[in-house]
């Protein structure tokens, strides 16, 4: 799935190098950071573009996505996609990506800076000096050496924080539901469950996305399990630390201080937490360095170019089926899957009976994700109503889930057809088997009846089923010719009680079904 990106709109301020990289690769770029504030104009303008690049200021809502009728990709120059309606984008087949590594060092350094400031209450000490006061006794700090830092989220940023704070002599412990202890131990973090972690921590820093499982992760209950006076830092996402519970813990001394760079609402609706004397607040500055902003701007532009050239999907968060589908060797199989799905849909195959996809051949060992998505994109197109035209490897799996379609994929080491590789799709009582030759999609058999030679699935064609007879082909061709159709080819299955066949038509010859209906059991027009 190679995307044609002719025009990209940038609605937030990004480093100029972003625009330069896109233009150097033949992409037209329009940058307007004010248009997003005028919703009607923004909705009208976005329909002209294939790609959209934002930071955090632009809210890419469902209204924006539905108005963006040509949009193929949305990129955030930064980590996270909180300001993008990913569900709406996925339903429309639009890729959403971010730059997961671009802000890593800046966010890690900001976290470390807040930890250091908390240990010595530096901001309040600075404030008194600026007021002309010399009050050394009020600012007795504590060393970080020998203290325990608990890191929740051991990905890129959590790892970098650990490495830096270890140089201060801190003991680092942590939790991550994905990264195991065998990995975290390699960068000096002892992995443990949250229930073990809370009472051991002198400092806690969070580096997770805001998802249902992490919302209010550090709240009244977890604060109650911590040491009295524990200090916390949040440079990840507002809402991971319960702001109401934090304020209460600060007031009663359970929490000894907090360094906050992110908030539930930005800017905050209520500044009471930010004004608390034990809080060091900053206005979401984790990624606000010259280096990080240039890095993410260049990275998102390069990621757009890579997708356009079919090279990589790095940073994509909703296109899992496409990761193995970009190589030239894979593209014919993607096309075949869609063709087989389309063919089955014309036979009235009910996807709710379940879809079973089996594939064989060494080239297809890792084909499960993209084959299922490509088959679904063809199979569900007619069932999707208005959404059918947007079905692709991104949107088809989401629609299948919405419709309750169960998909089963199986890999076989040996092809039943004797070919080097094949794909078999079964939906209810209908089964089709196909393969590829170069860039062509070929059908091998339908409902167990084999074509004498695998038939090409391309262009305009009539798929028919008829009772087998010696003069069937002659009668079909005669009727089609009499109706004014131009027949360019014909493929039929081996004779039996019933025969299937494909009649290939020249353009402009697609209104010929009526002429053969008396000769066949069924006939449908395919456009592949």
MARDRENKOL-75386 format. One record per residue (C-alpha): residue in one letter; residue number from 1; x, y, z. Coordinates in nm, 2 decimals, decimal comma. Layout:
# MARDRENKOL-75386
<pt A; NUM; <X; Y; Z>>
...
This chain:
# MARDRENKOL-75386
<pt X; 1; <0,00; 0,00; 0,00>>
<pt X; 2; <0,20; 0,30; -0,13>>
<pt X; 3; <0,04; 0,63; -0,06>>
<pt X; 4; <0,02; 0,91; -0,32>>
<pt X; 5; <0,11; 1,22; -0,12>>
<pt X; 6; <0,09; 1,53; -0,34>>
<pt X; 7; <-0,02; 1,79; -0,09>>
<pt X; 8; <0,05; 1,82; 0,29>>
<pt X; 9; <-0,10; 2,08; 0,52>>
<pt X; 10; <0,09; 2,18; 0,84>>
<pt X; 11; <-0,14; 2,35; 1,09>>
<pt X; 12; <0,10; 2,39; 1,39>>
<pt X; 13; <0,44; 2,56; 1,42>>
<pt X; 14; <0,72; 2,32; 1,33>>
<pt X; 15; <1,09; 2,36; 1,25>>
<pt X; 16; <1,14; 2,49; 0,89>>
<pt X; 17; <1,34; 2,18; 0,80>>
<pt X; 18; <1,01; 1,98; 0,80>>
<pt X; 19; <0,88; 2,18; 0,51>>
<pt X; 20; <1,22; 2,15; 0,33>>
<pt X; 21; <1,23; 1,77; 0,35>>
<pt X; 22; <0,88; 1,74; 0,21>>
<pt X; 23; <0,94; 1,98; -0,07>>
<pt X; 24; <1,28; 1,81; -0,16>>
<pt X; 25; <1,08; 1,49; -0,22>>
<pt X; 26; <0,83; 1,65; -0,45>>
<pt X; 27; <0,55; 1,72; -0,20>>
<pt X; 28; <0,36; 2,04; -0,21>>
<pt X; 29; <0,34; 2,20; 0,14>>
<pt X; 30; <0,11; 2,46; 0,28>>
<pt X; 31; <0,17; 2,58; 0,63>>
<pt X; 32; <-0,09; 2,79; 0,81>>
<pt X; 33; <-0,09; 2,79; 1,19>>
<pt X; 34; <-0,38; 3,03; 1,23>>
<pt X; 35; <-0,64; 2,85; 1,01>>
<pt X; 36; <-0,71; 2,58; 1,28>>
<pt X; 37; <-0,87; 2,85; 1,50>>
<pt X; 38; <-1,15; 2,91; 1,23>>
<pt X; 39; <-1,33; 2,57; 1,23>>
<pt X; 40; <-1,54; 2,63; 0,92>>
<pt X; 41; <-1,25; 2,75; 0,71>>
<pt X; 42; <-1,03; 2,47; 0,84>>
<pt X; 43; <-1,29; 2,20; 0,75>>
<pt X; 44; <-1,32; 2,34; 0,40>>
<pt X; 45; <-0,95; 2,37; 0,35>>
<pt X; 46; <-0,84; 2,03; 0,48>>
<pt X; 47; <-1,04; 1,85; 0,20>>
<pt X; 48; <-0,77; 1,96; -0,05>>
<pt X; 49; <-0,48; 1,76; 0,12>>
<pt X; 50; <-0,34; 1,41; 0,13>>
<pt X; 51; <-0,15; 1,46; 0,45>>
<pt X; 52; <-0,17; 1,66; 0,77>>
<pt X; 53; <0,11; 1,74; 1,01>>
<pt X; 54; <0,03; 1,87; 1,36>>
<pt X; 55; <0,18; 1,92; 1,70>>
<pt X; 56; <-0,04; 1,95; 2,01>>
<pt X; 57; <-0,23; 2,27; 1,94>>
<pt X; 58; <-0,45; 2,13; 1,65>>
<pt X; 59; <-0,73; 1,91; 1,77>>
<pt X; 60; <-0,79; 1,66; 1,49>>
<pt X; 61; <-1,14; 1,57; 1,58>>
<pt X; 62; <-1,39; 1,34; 1,39>>
<pt X; 63; <-1,53; 1,65; 1,22>>
<pt X; 64; <-1,19; 1,73; 1,08>>
<pt X; 65; <-1,13; 1,37; 0,97>>
<pt X; 66; <-1,47; 1,33; 0,81>>
<pt X; 67; <-1,42; 1,66; 0,62>>
<pt X; 68; <-1,08; 1,55; 0,50>>
<pt X; 69; <-1,21; 1,35; 0,21>>
<pt X; 70; <-0,86; 1,30; 0,05>>
<pt X; 71; <-0,66; 1,26; 0,36>>
<pt X; 72; <-0,44; 0,95; 0,38>>
<pt X; 73; <-0,21; 1,02; 0,67>>
<pt X; 74; <-0,20; 1,23; 0,98>>
<pt X; 75; <0,14; 1,28; 1,16>>
<pt X; 76; <0,21; 1,44; 1,49>>
<pt X; 77; <0,56; 1,59; 1,53>>
<pt X; 78; <0,60; 1,46; 1,88>>
<pt X; 79; <0,50; 1,17; 2,10>>
<pt X; 80; <0,15; 1,06; 2,17>>
<pt X; 81; <-0,16; 1,12; 1,97>>
<pt X; 82; <-0,40; 1,25; 2,24>>
<pt X; 83; <-0,52; 1,54; 2,01>>
<pt X; 84; <-0,61; 1,30; 1,72>>
<pt X; 85; <-0,93; 1,10; 1,71>>
<pt X; 86; <-0,76; 0,77; 1,61>>
<pt X; 87; <-1,08; 0,57; 1,60>>
<pt X; 88; <-1,23; 0,81; 1,34>>
<pt X; 89; <-0,91; 0,80; 1,14>>
<pt X; 90; <-0,89; 0,42; 1,14>>
<pt X; 91; <-1,25; 0,39; 1,02>>
<pt X; 92; <-1,16; 0,62; 0,73>>
<pt X; 93; <-0,85; 0,42; 0,65>>
<pt X; 94; <-0,62; 0,71; 0,75>>
<pt X; 95; <-0,28; 0,62; 0,89>>
<pt X; 96; <-0,20; 0,80; 1,22>>
<pt X; 97; <0,17; 0,83; 1,32>>
<pt X; 98; <0,39; 1,01; 1,56>>
<pt X; 99; <0,76; 1,04; 1,63>>
<pt X; 100; <0,81; 0,82; 1,93>>
<pt X; 101; <1,18; 0,88; 1,97>>
<pt X; 102; <1,22; 1,24; 1,88>>
<pt X; 103; <1,14; 1,39; 2,22>>
<pt X; 104; <1,31; 1,11; 2,43>>
<pt X; 105; <1,62; 1,29; 2,55>>
<pt X; 106; <1,45; 1,63; 2,61>>
<pt X; 107; <1,17; 1,47; 2,81>>
<pt X; 108; <1,41; 1,26; 3,01>>
<pt X; 109; <1,63; 1,56; 3,09>>
<pt X; 110; <1,33; 1,76; 3,20>>
<pt X; 111; <1,22; 1,48; 3,42>>
<pt X; 112; <1,56; 1,46; 3,58>>
<pt X; 113; <1,57; 1,84; 3,62>>
<pt X; 114; <1,24; 1,83; 3,81>>
<pt X; 115; <1,37; 1,55; 4,04>>
<pt X; 116; <1,68; 1,76; 4,12>>
<pt X; 117; <1,47; 2,07; 4,18>>
<pt X; 118; <1,24; 1,87; 4,42>>
<pt X; 119; <1,54; 1,74; 4,62>>
<pt X; 120; <1,66; 2,09; 4,70>>
<pt X; 121; <1,34; 2,31; 4,65>>
<pt X; 122; <1,53; 2,52; 4,41>>
<pt X; 123; <1,24; 2,72; 4,25>>
<pt X; 124; <1,11; 2,84; 4,59>>
<pt X; 125; <1,47; 2,93; 4,69>>
<pt X; 126; <1,51; 3,13; 4,37>>
<pt X; 127; <1,18; 3,31; 4,43>>
<pt X; 128; <1,28; 3,43; 4,78>>
<pt X; 129; <1,61; 3,56; 4,65>>
<pt X; 130; <1,42; 3,76; 4,38>>
<pt X; 131; <1,21; 3,90; 4,66>>
<pt X; 132; <1,53; 4,03; 4,83>>
<pt X; 133; <1,53; 3,76; 5,11>>
<pt X; 134; <1,82; 3,55; 5,24>>
<pt X; 135; <1,65; 3,25; 5,41>>
<pt X; 136; <1,89; 2,96; 5,41>>
<pt X; 137; <1,72; 2,77; 5,69>>
<pt X; 138; <1,39; 2,75; 5,51>>
<pt X; 139; <1,54; 2,54; 5,23>>
<pt X; 140; <1,71; 2,24; 5,38>>
<pt X; 141; <1,72; 1,98; 5,10>>
<pt X; 142; <1,81; 1,61; 5,08>>
<pt X; 143; <2,06; 1,42; 4,87>>
<pt X; 144; <1,95; 1,20; 4,58>>
<pt X; 145; <2,24; 0,96; 4,66>>
<pt X; 146; <2,10; 0,65; 4,82>>
<pt X; 147; <1,74; 0,73; 4,75>>
<pt X; 148; <1,51; 0,50; 4,55>>
<pt X; 149; <1,35; 0,62; 4,22>>
<pt X; 150; <1,05; 0,42; 4,10>>
<pt X; 151; <1,00; 0,45; 3,72>>
<pt X; 152; <0,65; 0,35; 3,59>>
<pt X; 153; <0,69; 0,29; 3,22>>
<pt X; 154; <1,03; 0,16; 3,11>>
<pt X; 155; <1,03; 0,25; 2,74>>
<pt X; 156; <1,26; 0,50; 2,58>>
<pt X; 157; <1,21; 0,79; 2,82>>
<pt X; 158; <1,20; 0,57; 3,13>>
<pt X; 159; <1,52; 0,40; 3,04>>
<pt X; 160; <1,70; 0,74; 2,98>>
<pt X; 161; <1,58; 0,87; 3,31>>
<pt X; 162; <1,71; 0,56; 3,49>>
<pt X; 163; <2,05; 0,59; 3,33>>
<pt X; 164; <2,09; 0,95; 3,43>>
<pt X; 165; <1,96; 0,93; 3,78>>
<pt X; 166; <2,18; 0,63; 3,85>>
<pt X; 167; <2,47; 0,86; 3,81>>
<pt X; 168; <2,34; 1,05; 4,11>>
<pt X; 169; <2,36; 0,73; 4,31>>
<pt X; 170; <1,99; 0,66; 4,31>>
<pt X; 171; <1,86; 0,30; 4,32>>
<pt X; 172; <1,62; 0,25; 4,03>>
<pt X; 173; <1,32; 0,02; 4,04>>
<pt X; 174; <1,03; 0,01; 3,79>>
<pt X; 175; <0,73; -0,15; 3,64>>
<pt X; 176; <0,61; -0,19; 3,28>>
<pt X; 177; <0,34; -0,43; 3,16>>
<pt X; 178; <0,53; -0,50; 2,84>>
<pt X; 179; <0,90; -0,47; 2,91>>
<pt X; 180; <1,01; -0,76; 3,14>>
<pt X; 181; <1,27; -0,76; 3,41>>
<pt X; 182; <1,52; -0,95; 3,19>>
<pt X; 183; <1,53; -0,64; 2,97>>
<pt X; 184; <1,51; -0,36; 3,24>>
<pt X; 185; <1,79; -0,53; 3,43>>
<pt X; 186; <2,01; -0,45; 3,13>>
<pt X; 187; <1,99; -0,08; 3,21>>
<pt X; 188; <2,00; -0,11; 3,59>>
<pt X; 189; <1,63; -0,12; 3,68>>
<pt X; 190; <1,49; -0,39; 3,91>>
<pt X; 191; <1,15; -0,48; 3,77>>
<pt X; 192; <0,87; -0,53; 4,03>>
<pt X; 193; <0,49; -0,53; 4,05>>
<pt X; 194; <0,33; -0,20; 4,15>>
<pt X; 195; <0,22; -0,33; 4,49>>
<pt X; 196; <0,59; -0,40; 4,57>>
<pt X; 197; <0,71; -0,07; 4,42>>
<pt X; 198; <0,49; 0,18; 4,61>>
<pt X; 199; <0,63; 0,13; 4,96>>
<pt X; 200; <0,99; 0,13; 4,84>>
<pt X; 201; <1,00; 0,46; 4,65>>
<pt X; 202; <1,14; 0,79; 4,77>>
<pt X; 203; <1,06; 0,94; 4,42>>
<pt X; 204; <0,81; 0,82; 4,16>>
<pt X; 205; <0,82; 0,92; 3,79>>
<pt X; 206; <0,56; 0,81; 3,53>>
<pt X; 207; <0,63; 0,76; 3,16>>
<pt X; 208; <0,33; 0,59; 3,02>>
<pt X; 209; <0,05; 0,69; 2,77>>
<pt X; 210; <-0,28; 0,80; 2,91>>
<pt X; 211; <-0,51; 0,50; 2,86>>
<pt X; 212; <-0,79; 0,36; 3,08>>
<pt X; 213; <-0,54; 0,14; 3,26>>
<pt X; 214; <-0,31; 0,43; 3,35>>
<pt X; 215; <-0,57; 0,70; 3,43>>
<pt X; 216; <-0,54; 0,80; 3,79>>
<pt X; 217; <-0,28; 0,53; 3,83>>
<pt X; 218; <-0,13; 0,73; 4,12>>
<pt X; 219; <-0,43; 0,82; 4,33>>
<pt X; 220; <-0,56; 0,81; 4,68>>
<pt X; 221; <-0,52; 0,43; 4,72>>
<pt X; 222; <-0,16; 0,42; 4,58>>
<pt X; 223; <-0,05; 0,73; 4,77>>
<pt X; 224; <-0,17; 0,55; 5,08>>
<pt X; 225; <0,07; 0,26; 5,01>>
<pt X; 226; <0,37; 0,49; 4,96>>
<pt X; 227; <0,63; 0,62; 5,21>>
<pt X; 228; <0,52; 0,94; 5,39>>
<pt X; 229; <0,68; 1,23; 5,21>>
<pt X; 230; <0,72; 1,05; 4,87>>
<pt X; 231; <0,79; 1,29; 4,58>>
<pt X; 232; <0,63; 1,24; 4,24>>
<pt X; 233; <0,70; 1,37; 3,89>>
<pt X; 234; <0,48; 1,36; 3,58>>
<pt X; 235; <0,63; 1,47; 3,24>>
<pt X; 236; <0,41; 1,22; 3,05>>
<pt X; 237; <0,04; 1,29; 3,03>>
<pt X; 238; <-0,20; 1,47; 3,26>>
<pt X; 239; <-0,44; 1,24; 3,43>>
<pt X; 240; <-0,19; 0,96; 3,51>>
<pt X; 241; <-0,16; 1,12; 3,86>>
<pt X; 242; <-0,50; 1,20; 4,01>>
<pt X; 243; <-0,48; 1,58; 4,06>>
<pt X; 244; <-0,74; 1,58; 4,34>>
<pt X; 245; <-0,57; 1,30; 4,53>>
<pt X; 246; <-0,23; 1,46; 4,48>>
<pt X; 247; <-0,35; 1,79; 4,62>>
<pt X; 248; <-0,49; 1,61; 4,93>>
<pt X; 249; <-0,16; 1,41; 4,97>>
<pt X; 250; <0,04; 1,73; 4,95>>
<pt X; 251; <-0,18; 1,90; 5,21>>
<pt X; 252; <-0,16; 1,61; 5,46>>
<pt X; 253; <0,21; 1,55; 5,40>>
<pt X; 254; <0,18; 1,20; 5,25>>
<pt X; 255; <0,33; 1,35; 4,94>>
<pt X; 256; <0,64; 1,56; 5,00>>
<pt X; 257; <0,64; 1,74; 4,67>>
<pt X; 258; <0,55; 1,71; 4,30>>
<pt X; 259; <0,71; 1,81; 3,97>>
<pt X; 260; <0,44; 1,86; 3,71>>
<pt X; 261; <0,48; 1,94; 3,34>>
<pt X; 262; <0,14; 1,80; 3,23>>
<pt X; 263; <-0,21; 1,85; 3,35>>
<pt X; 264; <-0,56; 1,71; 3,29>>
<pt X; 265; <-0,66; 2,04; 3,12>>
<pt X; 266; <-0,40; 2,24; 2,94>>
<pt X; 267; <-0,38; 2,52; 3,04>>
<pt X; 268; <-0,53; 2,42; 3,37>>
<pt X; 269; <-0,88; 2,52; 3,45>>
<pt X; 270; <-0,78; 2,55; 3,82>>
<pt X; 271; <-0,43; 2,67; 3,92>>
<pt X; 272; <-0,46; 2,57; 4,29>>
<pt X; 273; <-0,24; 2,27; 4,23>>
<pt X; 274; <0,02; 2,46; 4,03>>
<pt X; 275; <0,03; 2,73; 4,30>>
<pt X; 276; <0,08; 2,48; 4,59>>
<pt X; 277; <0,41; 2,56; 4,76>>
<pt X; 278; <0,52; 2,19; 4,74>>
<pt X; 279; <0,46; 2,18; 4,36>>
<pt X; 280; <0,71; 2,27; 4,09>>
<pt X; 281; <0,49; 2,34; 3,78>>
<pt X; 282; <0,61; 2,39; 3,43>>
<pt X; 283; <0,38; 2,45; 3,12>>
<pt X; 284; <0,44; 2,13; 2,93>>
<pt X; 285; <0,80; 2,19; 2,84>>
<pt X; 286; <0,92; 1,83; 2,82>>
<pt X; 287; <0,97; 1,85; 2,44>>
<pt X; 288; <1,05; 2,22; 2,43>>
<pt X; 289; <1,41; 2,22; 2,33>>
<pt X; 290; <1,56; 2,34; 2,00>>
<pt X; 291; <1,71; 2,00; 1,94>>
<pt X; 292; <1,38; 1,81; 2,00>>
<pt X; 293; <1,17; 2,03; 1,79>>
<pt X; 294; <1,41; 2,01; 1,50>>
<pt X; 295; <1,44; 1,63; 1,54>>
<pt X; 296; <1,06; 1,56; 1,55>>
<pt X; 297; <1,00; 1,80; 1,25>>
<pt X; 298; <1,26; 1,62; 1,04>>
<pt X; 299; <1,15; 1,28; 1,16>>
<pt X; 300; <0,78; 1,32; 1,08>>
<pt X; 301; <0,87; 1,46; 0,73>>
<pt X; 302; <1,10; 1,16; 0,67>>
<pt X; 303; <0,84; 0,92; 0,79>>
<pt X; 304; <0,59; 1,07; 0,54>>
<pt X; 305; <0,84; 1,03; 0,26>>
<pt X; 306; <0,91; 0,67; 0,36>>
<pt X; 307; <0,54; 0,58; 0,35>>
<pt X; 308; <0,50; 0,75; 0,02>>
<pt X; 309; <0,79; 0,54; -0,12>>
<pt X; 310; <0,67; 0,22; 0,04>>
<pt X; 311; <0,98; 0,19; 0,26>>
<pt X; 312; <0,86; 0,20; 0,62>>
<pt X; 313; <0,58; 0,26; 0,86>>
<pt X; 314; <0,79; 0,37; 1,16>>
<pt X; 315; <0,58; 0,56; 1,41>>
<pt X; 316; <0,24; 0,44; 1,27>>
<pt X; 317; <0,00; 0,35; 1,56>>
<pt X; 318; <-0,30; 0,22; 1,37>>
<pt X; 319; <-0,16; 0,03; 1,07>>
<pt X; 320; <-0,04; -0,30; 1,21>>
<pt X; 321; <-0,16; -0,49; 0,91>>
<pt X; 322; <0,06; -0,28; 0,68>>
<pt X; 323; <0,40; -0,34; 0,85>>
<pt X; 324; <0,47; -0,65; 0,64>>
<pt X; 325; <0,28; -0,52; 0,33>>
<pt X; 326; <0,51; -0,25; 0,19>>
<pt X; 327; <0,77; -0,45; 0,01>>
<pt X; 328; <0,74; -0,50; -0,37>>
<pt X; 329; <0,74; -0,88; -0,31>>
<pt X; 330; <0,44; -0,85; -0,09>>
<pt X; 331; <0,22; -0,61; -0,30>>
<pt X; 332; <0,09; -0,89; -0,54>>
<pt X; 333; <-0,03; -1,09; -0,24>>
<pt X; 334; <-0,21; -0,79; -0,10>>
<pt X; 335; <-0,38; -0,73; -0,43>>
<pt X; 336; <-0,47; -1,10; -0,45>>
<pt X; 337; <-0,63; -1,10; -0,11>>
<pt X; 338; <-0,85; -0,81; -0,20>>
<pt X; 339; <-0,95; -0,98; -0,53>>
<pt X; 340; <-1,05; -1,30; -0,36>>
<pt X; 341; <-1,25; -1,11; -0,10>>
<pt X; 342; <-1,43; -0,91; -0,37>>
<pt X; 343; <-1,51; -1,23; -0,56>>
<pt X; 344; <-1,66; -1,39; -0,25>>
<pt X; 345; <-1,87; -1,09; -0,18>>
<pt X; 346; <-2,03; -1,12; -0,52>>
<pt X; 347; <-2,13; -1,47; -0,43>>
<pt X; 348; <-2,33; -1,35; -0,13>>
<pt X; 349; <-2,08; -1,49; 0,12>>
<pt X; 350; <-2,19; -1,39; 0,47>>
<pt X; 351; <-1,88; -1,27; 0,66>>
<pt X; 352; <-2,06; -1,31; 0,99>>
<pt X; 353; <-2,03; -1,69; 0,94>>
<pt X; 354; <-1,66; -1,63; 0,99>>
<pt X; 355; <-1,36; -1,60; 0,75>>
<pt X; 356; <-1,10; -1,87; 0,73>>
<pt X; 357; <-0,78; -1,78; 0,55>>
<pt X; 358; <-0,51; -2,04; 0,49>>
<pt X; 359; <-0,19; -1,97; 0,31>>
<pt X; 360; <0,11; -2,18; 0,21>>
<pt X; 361; <0,45; -2,12; 0,07>>
<pt X; 362; <0,78; -2,00; 0,22>>
<pt X; 363; <0,71; -1,64; 0,09>>
<pt X; 364; <0,39; -1,62; 0,30>>
<pt X; 365; <0,51; -1,73; 0,65>>
<pt X; 366; <0,45; -1,38; 0,79>>
<pt X; 367; <0,16; -1,29; 0,57>>
<pt X; 368; <-0,13; -1,34; 0,82>>
<pt X; 369; <-0,19; -0,98; 0,93>>
<pt X; 370; <-0,18; -0,82; 0,58>>
<pt X; 371; <-0,36; -1,11; 0,41>>
<pt X; 372; <-0,65; -1,09; 0,65>>
<pt X; 373; <-0,68; -0,72; 0,61>>
<pt X; 374; <-0,66; -0,73; 0,23>>
<pt X; 375; <-0,92; -1,01; 0,21>>
<pt X; 376; <-1,15; -0,81; 0,44>>
<pt X; 377; <-1,11; -0,49; 0,24>>
<pt X; 378; <-1,26; -0,68; -0,06>>
<pt X; 379; <-1,51; -0,89; 0,12>>
<pt X; 380; <-1,66; -0,61; 0,33>>
<pt X; 381; <-1,67; -0,34; 0,06>>
<pt X; 382; <-2,03; -0,42; -0,04>>
<pt X; 383; <-2,14; -0,47; 0,32>>
<pt X; 384; <-1,99; -0,15; 0,44>>
<pt X; 385; <-2,23; 0,09; 0,27>>
<pt X; 386; <-2,09; 0,44; 0,25>>
<pt X; 387; <-1,77; 0,33; 0,42>>
<pt X; 388; <-1,69; 0,07; 0,15>>
<pt X; 389; <-1,49; 0,32; -0,06>>
<pt X; 390; <-1,25; 0,39; 0,22>>
<pt X; 391; <-1,18; 0,03; 0,31>>
<pt X; 392; <-0,81; -0,05; 0,31>>
<pt X; 393; <-0,55; -0,23; 0,52>>
<pt X; 394; <-0,61; 0,03; 0,80>>
<pt X; 395; <-0,99; 0,04; 0,81>>
<pt X; 396; <-1,09; -0,31; 0,71>>
<pt X; 397; <-0,99; -0,48; 1,03>>
<pt X; 398; <-1,16; -0,21; 1,24>>
<pt X; 399; <-1,48; -0,25; 1,04>>
<pt X; 400; <-1,46; -0,63; 1,07>>
<pt X; 401; <-1,44; -0,59; 1,45>>
<pt X; 402; <-1,73; -0,35; 1,45>>
<pt X; 403; <-1,94; -0,60; 1,25>>
<pt X; 404; <-1,84; -0,89; 1,47>>
<pt X; 405; <-1,66; -1,08; 1,19>>
<pt X; 406; <-1,43; -1,35; 1,32>>
<pt X; 407; <-1,12; -1,41; 1,11>>
<pt X; 408; <-0,90; -1,71; 1,14>>
<pt X; 409; <-0,56; -1,74; 0,97>>
<pt X; 410; <-0,36; -2,06; 0,93>>
<pt X; 411; <-0,02; -2,11; 0,77>>
<pt X; 412; <0,05; -2,44; 0,59>>
<pt X; 413; <0,39; -2,56; 0,48>>
<pt X; 414; <0,26; -2,74; 0,17>>
<pt X; 415; <0,03; -2,61; -0,10>>
<pt X; 416; <-0,27; -2,83; -0,18>>
<pt X; 417; <-0,27; -2,70; -0,53>>
<pt X; 418; <0,09; -2,81; -0,60>>
<pt X; 419; <0,19; -2,45; -0,66>>
<pt X; 420; <0,48; -2,27; -0,49>>
<pt X; 421; <0,24; -2,06; -0,28>>
<pt X; 422; <-0,13; -2,01; -0,25>>
<pt X; 423; <-0,40; -1,84; -0,05>>
<pt X; 424; <-0,73; -2,01; 0,03>>
<pt X; 425; <-1,03; -1,81; 0,16>>
<pt X; 426; <-1,34; -1,98; 0,30>>
<pt X; 427; <-1,65; -1,79; 0,40>>
<pt X; 428; <-1,95; -2,01; 0,49>>
<pt X; 429; <-2,00; -2,26; 0,20>>
<pt X; 430; <-1,79; -2,06; -0,05>>
<pt X; 431; <-1,42; -2,13; -0,10>>
<pt X; 432; <-1,17; -1,97; -0,34>>
<pt X; 433; <-0,80; -2,04; -0,39>>
<pt X; 434; <-0,56; -1,80; -0,56>>
<pt X; 435; <-0,20; -1,74; -0,63>>
<pt X; 436; <0,02; -1,48; -0,80>>
<pt X; 437; <0,24; -1,47; -1,11>>
<pt X; 438; <0,46; -1,16; -1,11>>
<pt X; 439; <0,23; -0,88; -1,03>>
<pt X; 440; <-0,08; -1,06; -1,15>>
<pt X; 441; <-0,35; -1,21; -0,93>>
<pt X; 442; <-0,47; -1,55; -1,04>>
<pt X; 443; <-0,77; -1,77; -0,93>>
<pt X; 444; <-0,69; -2,14; -0,90>>
<pt X; 445; <-1,02; -2,28; -0,80>>
<pt X; 446; <-1,37; -2,19; -0,68>>
<pt X; 447; <-1,57; -2,41; -0,45>>
<pt X; 448; <-1,34; -2,70; -0,52>>
<pt X; 449; <-1,36; -2,68; -0,90>>
<pt X; 450; <-1,02; -2,60; -1,06>>
<pt X; 451; <-0,95; -2,39; -1,36>>
<pt X; 452; <-0,76; -2,57; -1,63>>
<pt X; 453; <-0,51; -2,29; -1,61>>
<pt X; 454; <-0,51; -2,04; -1,32>>
<pt X; 455; <-0,72; -1,74; -1,44>>
<pt X; 456; <-0,62; -1,37; -1,42>>
<pt X; 457; <-0,83; -1,15; -1,18>>
<pt X; 458; <-0,80; -0,81; -1,34>>
<pt X; 459; <-1,01; -0,56; -1,53>>
<pt X; 460; <-1,38; -0,61; -1,63>>
<pt X; 461; <-1,51; -0,97; -1,63>>
<pt X; 462; <-1,81; -1,18; -1,59>>
<pt X; 463; <-1,79; -1,46; -1,33>>
<pt X; 464; <-2,05; -1,72; -1,42>>
<pt X; 465; <-2,16; -2,07; -1,30>>
<pt X; 466; <-2,35; -2,30; -1,53>>
<pt X; 467; <-2,44; -2,66; -1,59>>
<pt X; 468; <-2,16; -2,82; -1,79>>
<pt X; 469; <-2,23; -2,89; -2,16>>
<pt X; 470; <-2,03; -2,93; -2,48>>
<pt X; 471; <-2,17; -2,62; -2,64>>
<pt X; 472; <-2,17; -2,39; -2,33>>
<pt X; 473; <-1,88; -2,18; -2,43>>
<pt X; 474; <-2,00; -2,13; -2,79>>
<pt X; 475; <-2,34; -2,03; -2,67>>
<pt X; 476; <-2,20; -1,78; -2,42>>
<pt X; 477; <-1,97; -1,62; -2,67>>
<pt X; 478; <-2,24; -1,60; -2,93>>
<pt X; 479; <-2,49; -1,43; -2,69>>
<pt X; 480; <-2,23; -1,18; -2,57>>
<pt X; 481; <-2,12; -1,10; -2,92>>
<pt X; 482; <-2,48; -1,05; -3,04>>
<pt X; 483; <-2,54; -0,81; -2,74>>
<pt X; 484; <-2,25; -0,59; -2,87>>
<pt X; 485; <-1,99; -0,70; -2,61>>
<pt X; 486; <-1,63; -0,72; -2,70>>
<pt X; 487; <-1,49; -1,04; -2,55>>
<pt X; 488; <-1,11; -1,03; -2,49>>
<pt X; 489; <-1,07; -1,37; -2,32>>
<pt X; 490; <-1,23; -1,66; -2,15>>
<pt X; 491; <-1,12; -1,91; -1,87>>
<pt X; 492; <-1,33; -2,20; -1,75>>
<pt X; 493; <-1,29; -2,47; -1,49>>
<pt X; 494; <-1,25; -2,83; -1,60>>
<pt X; 495; <-1,58; -2,99; -1,72>>
<pt X; 496; <-1,79; -3,15; -1,45>>
<pt X; 497; <-2,15; -3,14; -1,34>>
<pt X; 498; <-2,11; -2,77; -1,30>>
<pt X; 499; <-1,86; -2,52; -1,45>>
<pt X; 500; <-1,73; -2,19; -1,34>>
<pt X; 501; <-1,58; -1,94; -1,58>>
<pt X; 502; <-1,45; -1,59; -1,63>>
<pt X; 503; <-1,53; -1,39; -1,95>>
<pt X; 504; <-1,30; -1,09; -2,00>>
<pt X; 505; <-1,46; -0,78; -2,15>>
<pt X; 506; <-1,32; -0,47; -2,32>>
<pt X; 507; <-1,41; -0,14; -2,17>>
<pt X; 508; <-1,76; -0,03; -2,26>>
<pt X; 509; <-1,89; -0,39; -2,28>>
<pt X; 510; <-2,02; -0,42; -1,92>>
<pt X; 511; <-2,39; -0,42; -1,99>>
<pt X; 512; <-2,41; -0,77; -2,12>>
<pt X; 513; <-2,52; -0,98; -1,83>>
<pt X; 514; <-2,88; -1,00; -1,94>>
<pt X; 515; <-2,78; -1,17; -2,27>>
<pt X; 516; <-2,64; -1,48; -2,09>>
<pt X; 517; <-2,88; -1,52; -1,79>>
<pt X; 518; <-3,08; -1,79; -1,96>>
<pt X; 519; <-2,76; -1,99; -2,02>>
<pt X; 520; <-2,62; -1,99; -1,67>>
<pt X; 521; <-2,71; -2,05; -1,31>>
<pt X; 522; <-2,55; -1,73; -1,19>>
<pt X; 523; <-2,35; -1,44; -1,34>>
<pt X; 524; <-2,20; -1,13; -1,18>>
<pt X; 525; <-1,99; -0,85; -1,32>>
<pt X; 526; <-1,65; -0,80; -1,15>>
<pt X; 527; <-1,43; -0,49; -1,17>>
<pt X; 528; <-1,09; -0,57; -1,03>>
